[in-house]
Amino acid sequence: MEIIVGTIILKENKILMVKEAKKECHGKWSFPAGHLEQNETIFAGAERETYEETGCKVKLKKAFPVLLHTTRK
């Protein structure tokens, strides 16, 4: 199972977002996110991905799950 973690960072009524560089979504805006690494907690993974994509060190206060299950044929 693939687990994606990310953050929504709000500071001074502004939301931190990143501009995608990947070919399939180049130029689109997104929240900092990425794949959870093996043996990594969801909080640690989200904090790491945020730092890797933005250079901002964050400490998460809350978490909420978003679940999506798709069937590919």
N, C-alpha and C positions, 0 to 999 in steps of 0.2 A: 504494500500500500504506500502510495506517495503522499507525504504530508508537506503542505506549504504553510509557512508562517510569515507574518508580516505585521506592520504597525501602522497605526493612524496617530500621528504626532500633531498635537494642537498646542500652539504657544502664541500668546498675544493675539488671539482670534485668527491665527493663520494656520493652515494645514501644510505640513511638509510632504511634498510629492517628488517623484523622480521621473525623468523622461527616458523612456525605454530605448535601448540600443540594439536589442535583438532584432534580427531580420524580420521575423513574423509580426512584430508589433513596434517596429522602429518609429520613434517620434511621438508615440502615444504617452500620455501621462498616467502614472500609477502610484500606488502606495509602495514604500519599500517592502520587498517580500522576496522569499526564495525557499529552497528546499531545506527541510529539517535534516540535520546530519545524524548519523547513527549514534545512539546513546546520549543525545542532546535533549535537554528539556525544551518545552515549547517556549518558555520565557527566554531562556538563553539563546535559542535559535533566532527568535524574533529580534532580540537585542543585537546579535551578531550581524544578521542580515541588514538591519538598519545602519549599523556602523560601516559595513562593507560598501553599501550603496550610496551613503550620504556623508560619511566621515563624522557623523554625530553620535556621541555616546549617550544612550538613553537607559533609563531604568523604568521598566514597565510597572504600572500601578494596577491595571485591570486587564482581564483577558475575557474574550468571548469566542465561542466556537462558531464556525461557519462550515457546514457540512454540505458536500455536493457529491452525488454519486451518479456517474454517467456510464452507460453501457455503449461500448464501441463495437461496431460490426466490421 
